[in-house]
Amino acid sequence: MSTLDHTTPRPDQHPHEHTPPHPSRPPEDHTHMSATTDAGPTPDLDPRYAARPASPLHRAVRLLGRWDGDVARLLILALLVLAIGVVAPSFLSQASWLATSQSTTVIMLLAVGQAFVIVTGGIDLSVGAVLACSSMGAAVVMRDLYAAGSSPTQTIVVGFAVALALGGLFGLVNGLLITRLGIAPFIATLGMLGVGTGATNLLSNGAEVVGLPPQLGTIGNVAHLGGWLTVPVLVTAVITVVAGLALARTRFGLRTYAIGSNPGAARRAGIGAQRHLLRIYVLSGLLASIAGILLMSRFVGASPLAGQNTELASIAAAVIGGASLTGGRGTVLGAAIGAAITGVLQIGLILAGVESFWQTVVIGVIILLAVYADQTRSRVAAR
């Protein structure tokens, strides 16, 4: 018998040629291999790594995290409504619902536009001023036309057109400042906030504008469906649904996310980032003007103080809804839920007897907490 081991090739054998096993050794049986290796236990063989049923806590956390956390936000909203209802039972009345829904429509429309802007990595601080200026410009035109004998319908149509034109113009200027002149969104929209506020006071000499067609109040205040829903609520719901589908299911929304996630990669992919950003800021301005129209219809007049601090409330709503201030993440549904939470808090604090000054404090704290939660989530995801 040769003294060479069967693993050692013969001198006349190619190194990679198969050598049959030594006749005195039985073939190795691999069917009963150990579940451990030199590196430790093998996950697919060790029974300790077998799939285990998720605990109730894990299932609950997984459920709350669905839809990018919107399930958890809906739960928070429901608990908030119940808590305020316990403290102030009148909050659960029809009158309170109408007041809450009417005031929430303004924040929700601004938050929807803000969501698009924040997803691109920008921010729009001018939405409150755009709301005030567009509604004031429309009110001045309607007052003069109605006083000159124009029909109510014609007066209202022309006024709405003026408001939309002003909102689109502000959005266009914001977009041009950011895309053409390279000014940071924060600075550009902050400057336009000052321009819009000043223009509002110039149009009205700092006073409220009244004398509008009374039919305008029918649009803003008459409730339908048993007295539970007004036209502004229905209009806001339709706009929110359409905007949500546009951001989540269309090429326009895909480009919006791409620009916010990685602007350089978006440009290399052939996306016209500057043109798209221009459209986004025009959209934000138009939504702010629609909010101004609904607010003007509700009070049948315009005030230079309209829209104050609504830019903060809209940012808070978008961030509460899961939008990341670094861009690339956010949904219209989340922003709408965030707006509902903000609106419920504002009305709830009033009914609970809390001074109105505390509302701004609460919104500021909510923004800080939401941004901190977003940064914490980003750090955890990066690990």
C-alpha positions as CSV (number, residue, x, y, z in Angstrom):
1,M,0.0,0.0,0.0
2,S,1.3,3.4,-0.9
3,T,2.4,5.5,2.0
4,L,1.1,8.7,0.4
5,D,-2.1,10.1,1.9
6,H,-5.1,10.3,-0.3
7,T,-5.1,14.1,-0.1
8,T,-1.6,14.4,-1.5
9,P,-1.5,14.4,-5.3
10,R,0.8,11.9,-7.1
11,P,3.8,13.3,-8.9
12,D,2.2,12.5,-12.3
13,Q,-1.2,13.9,-11.2
14,H,-2.5,17.4,-11.9
15,P,-3.0,19.4,-8.6
16,H,-6.7,19.9,-9.3
17,E,-7.5,16.3,-10.5
18,H,-9.8,14.4,-8.2
19,T,-8.3,11.6,-6.2
20,P,-10.6,8.8,-4.9
21,P,-10.7,8.3,-1.2
22,H,-8.3,5.9,0.5
23,P,-9.8,2.4,0.3
24,S,-9.2,1.9,4.0
25,R,-11.3,5.0,5.0
26,P,-15.1,5.2,4.7
27,P,-16.5,8.2,2.8
28,E,-17.3,11.1,5.1
29,D,-20.9,11.5,6.1
30,H,-22.0,15.2,5.9
31,T,-25.6,14.6,7.0
32,H,-24.8,14.8,10.7
33,M,-22.6,17.9,10.8
34,S,-22.5,19.8,14.0
35,A,-24.4,23.0,14.3
36,T,-21.2,24.8,15.4
37,T,-18.2,25.9,13.5
38,D,-14.9,27.5,14.5
39,A,-16.6,30.8,14.2
40,G,-19.5,29.8,16.5
41,P,-23.0,28.5,16.0
42,T,-24.5,28.5,12.6
43,P,-27.8,30.5,12.6
44,D,-29.6,28.2,10.1
45,L,-28.7,25.0,12.0
46,D,-28.7,26.1,15.6
47,P,-32.2,25.7,17.1
48,R,-31.6,28.8,19.3
49,Y,-31.9,30.9,16.2
50,A,-35.2,29.5,15.1
51,A,-38.0,32.0,14.4
52,R,-39.9,32.9,17.5
53,P,-43.4,34.4,17.5
54,A,-43.4,38.2,18.1
55,S,-44.4,39.4,21.5
56,P,-47.6,41.5,21.9
57,L,-45.4,44.5,22.5
58,H,-43.4,44.0,19.3
59,R,-46.6,43.5,17.3
60,A,-48.0,46.8,18.8
61,V,-44.9,48.7,18.0
62,R,-44.9,47.3,14.5
63,L,-48.5,48.3,14.0
64,L,-47.9,51.9,15.3
65,G,-45.0,52.2,12.9
66,R,-47.1,51.4,9.8
67,W,-47.6,54.1,7.1
68,D,-44.5,55.9,8.3
69,G,-45.9,56.3,11.8
70,D,-49.3,57.7,10.7
71,V,-51.1,55.0,12.7
72,A,-49.4,56.2,15.9
73,R,-50.3,59.8,15.0
74,L,-53.9,59.0,14.5
75,L,-53.9,57.3,17.9
76,I,-52.3,60.4,19.5
77,L,-55.0,62.5,17.8
78,A,-57.8,60.3,19.2
79,L,-56.3,60.3,22.7
80,L,-55.9,64.1,22.5
81,V,-59.5,64.6,21.5
82,L,-60.7,62.3,24.4
83,A,-58.4,64.1,26.9
84,I,-59.7,67.5,26.0
85,G,-63.2,66.2,25.9
86,V,-62.8,65.1,29.5
87,V,-61.3,68.4,30.6
88,A,-63.8,70.5,28.6
89,P,-66.9,68.5,27.7
90,S,-68.2,71.2,25.3
91,F,-65.3,70.3,23.0
92,L,-67.2,67.3,21.8
93,S,-70.2,69.4,20.7
94,Q,-71.2,70.1,17.1
95,A,-70.5,73.8,17.6
96,S,-67.0,73.0,18.8
97,W,-66.4,70.6,15.9
98,L,-67.4,73.3,13.4
99,A,-65.0,75.8,15.0
100,T,-62.2,73.3,15.2
101,S,-62.6,72.1,11.6
102,Q,-63.0,75.6,10.2
103,S,-59.8,76.8,11.9
104,T,-57.9,73.6,11.0
105,T,-58.6,74.0,7.3
106,V,-56.3,77.0,7.1
107,I,-53.4,75.2,8.9
108,M,-54.0,72.0,6.9
109,L,-53.8,73.7,3.5
110,L,-50.6,75.6,4.5
111,A,-49.2,72.3,5.9
112,V,-49.9,70.5,2.7
113,G,-47.9,73.1,0.7
114,Q,-45.2,73.1,3.4
115,A,-44.9,69.3,3.2
116,F,-44.0,69.5,-0.5
117,V,-41.4,72.2,0.2
118,I,-39.9,70.4,3.2
119,V,-39.6,67.1,1.2
120,T,-37.4,69.0,-1.2
121,G,-35.2,70.1,1.6
122,G,-36.5,73.7,1.8
123,I,-38.8,75.7,3.9
124,D,-41.4,78.4,3.3
125,L,-41.7,81.0,6.0
126,S,-43.8,83.3,3.8
127,V,-47.1,81.3,3.8
128,G,-48.7,83.3,6.5
129,A,-47.9,86.6,4.8
130,V,-49.0,85.2,1.4
131,L,-52.4,84.2,3.0
132,A,-52.9,87.7,4.4
133,C,-51.8,89.6,1.3
134,S,-53.8,87.5,-1.2
135,S,-57.0,87.7,0.9
136,M,-56.5,91.4,1.5
137,G,-55.9,92.1,-2.2
138,A,-59.0,90.1,-3.1
139,A,-61.0,91.9,-0.5
140,V,-60.1,95.3,-1.7
141,V,-61.0,94.4,-5.3
142,M,-64.3,92.9,-4.3
143,R,-65.2,95.8,-2.1
144,D,-64.6,98.3,-4.9
145,L,-66.4,96.2,-7.5
146,Y,-69.4,95.6,-5.3
147,A,-69.6,99.2,-4.4
148,A,-69.5,100.1,-8.1
149,G,-72.6,97.9,-8.7
150,S,-71.1,94.7,-10.0
151,S,-73.1,91.5,-9.4
152,P,-72.2,89.4,-6.3
153,T,-71.2,86.4,-8.5
154,Q,-69.0,88.4,-10.8
155,T,-67.4,90.2,-7.8
156,I,-66.6,87.0,-6.0
157,V,-65.2,85.3,-9.1
158,V,-62.9,88.2,-9.8
159,G,-61.8,88.4,-6.2
160,F,-60.9,84.7,-6.1
161,A,-58.9,85.1,-9.3
162,V,-57.0,88.0,-7.8
163,A,-56.2,86.0,-4.7
164,L,-54.9,83.0,-6.7
165,A,-52.8,85.3,-8.9
166,L,-51.2,87.0,-5.9
167,G,-50.5,83.6,-4.2
168,G,-49.0,82.3,-7.4
169,L,-46.9,85.4,-7.9
170,F,-45.4,85.2,-4.3
171,G,-44.6,81.5,-4.9
172,L,-43.0,82.3,-8.2
173,V,-40.8,85.1,-6.7
174,N,-39.8,82.7,-3.9
175,G,-38.8,80.1,-6.4
176,L,-36.9,82.5,-8.6
177,L,-34.9,83.8,-5.6
178,I,-34.0,80.3,-4.6
179,T,-33.3,78.7,-8.0
180,R,-31.9,81.6,-10.0
181,L,-30.2,83.8,-7.4
182,G,-29.1,80.9,-5.2
183,I,-30.5,82.4,-2.0
184,A,-31.2,79.8,0.7
185,P,-34.9,79.0,1.1
186,F,-34.9,80.2,4.7
187,I,-33.6,83.6,3.8
188,A,-35.6,84.0,0.6
189,T,-38.9,83.2,2.2
190,L,-38.1,85.2,5.3
191,G,-37.6,88.2,3.1
192,M,-40.9,87.6,1.3
193,L,-42.6,87.3,4.6
194,G,-41.6,90.9,5.3
195,V,-42.7,91.9,1.8
196,G,-46.1,90.3,2.1
197,T,-46.7,91.7,5.5
198,G,-45.8,95.2,4.4
199,A,-47.9,94.9,1.2
200,T,-50.9,93.8,3.2
201,N,-50.8,96.9,5.4
202,L,-50.2,99.1,2.4
203,L,-53.3,97.7,0.7
204,S,-55.6,98.3,3.7
205,N,-53.8,101.1,5.5
206,G,-53.5,98.7,8.4
207,A,-57.3,98.4,8.7
208,E,-59.8,95.6,8.1
209,V,-61.6,95.5,4.8
210,V,-65.4,95.0,4.9
211,G,-68.3,95.7,2.6
212,L,-68.0,92.5,0.6
213,P,-70.9,90.6,-1.0
214,P,-72.9,88.8,1.8
215,Q,-73.1,85.8,-0.5
216,L,-69.5,85.2,0.4
217,G,-70.5,84.1,3.8
218,T,-72.6,81.3,2.3
219,I,-69.4,79.8,1.0
220,G,-67.6,80.0,4.2
221,N,-70.1,79.3,6.9
222,V,-73.2,77.3,5.7
223,A,-72.9,73.7,6.9
224,H,-74.0,70.7,5.0
225,L,-74.6,67.0,5.8
226,G,-76.7,67.6,8.8
227,G,-74.8,70.7,9.9
228,W,-71.4,68.9,10.3
229,L,-69.4,69.9,7.3
230,T,-68.9,73.3,5.7
231,V,-67.6,74.1,2.2
232,P,-64.1,75.0,3.4
233,V,-63.8,71.6,5.1
234,L,-64.9,69.8,1.9
235,V,-62.6,71.9,-0.3
236,T,-59.7,71.2,2.0
237,A,-60.4,67.5,2.1
238,V,-60.5,67.3,-1.7
239,I,-57.3,69.2,-2.1
240,T,-55.5,67.1,0.6
241,V,-56.5,63.9,-1.1
242,V,-55.4,65.0,-4.6
243,A,-52.1,66.4,-3.2
244,G,-51.5,63.2,-1.3
245,L,-52.0,61.1,-4.4
246,A,-49.8,63.5,-6.4
247,L,-46.9,63.2,-3.9
248,A,-47.2,59.5,-3.3
249,R,-48.2,58.0,-6.7
250,T,-47.1,60.3,-9.5
251,R,-43.8,61.1,-11.3
252,F,-44.1,64.7,-9.9
253,G,-44.0,63.2,-6.3
254,L,-41.1,60.9,-7.2
255,R,-39.1,63.8,-8.5
256,T,-39.9,65.8,-5.3
257,Y,-38.5,63.0,-3.1
258,A,-35.5,62.6,-5.4
259,I,-34.5,66.3,-5.2
260,G,-34.9,66.2,-1.4
261,S,-32.9,63.0,-1.0
262,N,-30.0,63.8,-3.3
263,P,-30.1,66.9,-5.5
264,G,-26.9,66.0,-7.3
265,A,-28.1,62.5,-8.2
266,A,-31.5,63.9,-9.3
267,R,-29.8,66.3,-11.7
268,R,-27.6,63.5,-13.1
269,A,-30.8,61.4,-13.6
270,G,-32.1,64.2,-15.9
271,I,-34.5,65.8,-13.4
272,G,-34.8,69.5,-13.9
273,A,-34.3,70.4,-10.3
274,Q,-34.6,74.2,-10.7
275,R,-37.9,74.0,-12.7
276,H,-39.3,71.5,-10.3
277,L,-38.5,73.6,-7.3
278,L,-40.1,76.6,-9.0
279,R,-43.3,74.6,-9.4
280,I,-43.1,73.5,-5.7
281,Y,-43.0,77.1,-4.4
282,V,-45.7,78.2,-6.8
283,L,-47.8,75.4,-5.4
284,S,-47.2,76.4,-1.9
285,G,-48.2,80.0,-2.7
286,L,-51.4,78.9,-4.4
287,L,-52.4,76.8,-1.4
288,A,-51.7,79.7,0.9
289,S,-54.0,81.9,-1.3
290,I,-56.7,79.3,-1.2
291,A,-56.4,79.3,2.6
292,G,-56.8,83.0,2.5
293,I,-59.9,82.8,0.3
294,L,-61.5,80.3,2.7
295,L,-60.6,82.5,5.7
296,M,-62.0,85.6,4.0
297,S,-65.2,83.7,3.1
298,R,-65.6,82.7,6.7
299,F,-65.5,86.3,8.1
300,V,-66.8,88.1,5.0
301,G,-63.8,90.4,5.2
302,A,-60.1,90.6,5.4
303,S,-57.7,91.6,8.3
304,P,-54.1,92.6,8.1
305,L,-53.5,90.4,11.1
306,A,-54.8,87.2,9.3
307,G,-52.2,84.5,9.0
308,Q,-50.0,85.6,11.9
309,N,-47.9,82.7,13.2
310,T,-49.6,80.3,10.7
311,E,-46.1,79.7,9.2
312,L,-45.0,78.2,12.5
313,A,-48.1,76.1,12.8
314,S,-47.8,74.8,9.3
315,I,-44.1,73.8,9.8
316,A,-45.1,72.2,13.1
317,A,-47.9,70.2,11.4
318,A,-45.6,69.0,8.6
319,V,-42.8,68.0,11.1
320,I,-45.3,66.3,13.4
321,G,-46.5,64.4,10.4
322,G,-43.1,62.9,9.8
323,A,-41.5,65.3,7.4
324,S,-37.8,65.7,7.8
325,L,-36.3,69.2,7.7
326,T,-33.3,67.7,5.9
327,G,-35.5,66.7,3.0
328,G,-36.4,63.4,1.3
329,R,-39.1,62.3,3.7
330,G,-42.7,63.3,4.5
331,T,-46.2,62.7,3.4
332,V,-49.3,64.8,2.8
333,L,-51.3,62.4,5.0
334,G,-48.9,62.9,7.9
335,A,-49.0,66.7,7.4
336,A,-52.8,66.6,7.5
337,I,-52.8,64.6,10.7
338,G,-50.2,67.0,12.2
339,A,-52.5,69.9,11.2
340,A,-55.4,68.2,12.9
341,I,-53.3,67.7,16.1
342,T,-52.3,71.4,16.0
343,G,-55.8,72.6,15.5
344,V,-57.3,70.4,18.2
345,L,-54.6,71.7,20.6
346,Q,-55.4,75.3,19.8
347,I,-59.1,75.0,20.3
348,G,-58.7,72.7,23.3
349,L,-56.4,75.2,25.1
350,I,-59.0,78.0,24.5
351,L,-61.8,75.8,25.9
352,A,-59.7,74.8,28.8
353,G,-59.3,78.5,29.8
354,V,-55.6,78.7,28.9
355,E,-54.4,82.1,27.8
356,S,-53.9,82.5,24.0
357,F,-50.2,83.5,24.5
358,W,-49.6,79.9,25.6
359,Q,-50.7,78.6,22.3
360,T,-47.5,79.9,20.6
361,V,-45.4,78.5,23.4
362,V,-47.0,75.1,23.0
363,I,-46.5,75.1,19.2
364,G,-42.9,76.1,19.7
365,V,-42.3,73.2,22.1
366,I,-44.0,70.8,19.7
367,I,-41.7,71.9,16.9
368,L,-38.6,71.3,19.1
369,L,-39.8,67.9,20.2
370,A,-40.7,66.8,16.7
371,V,-37.4,67.9,15.3
372,Y,-35.5,66.2,18.2
373,A,-37.5,63.0,17.5
374,D,-36.7,63.3,13.8
375,Q,-33.0,63.7,14.5
376,T,-33.0,60.8,16.9
377,R,-34.7,58.6,14.3
378,S,-32.1,59.6,11.7
379,R,-29.2,58.8,14.0
380,V,-30.7,55.4,14.9
381,A,-31.3,54.6,11.3
382,A,-27.7,55.5,10.4
383,R,-26.2,52.9,12.8
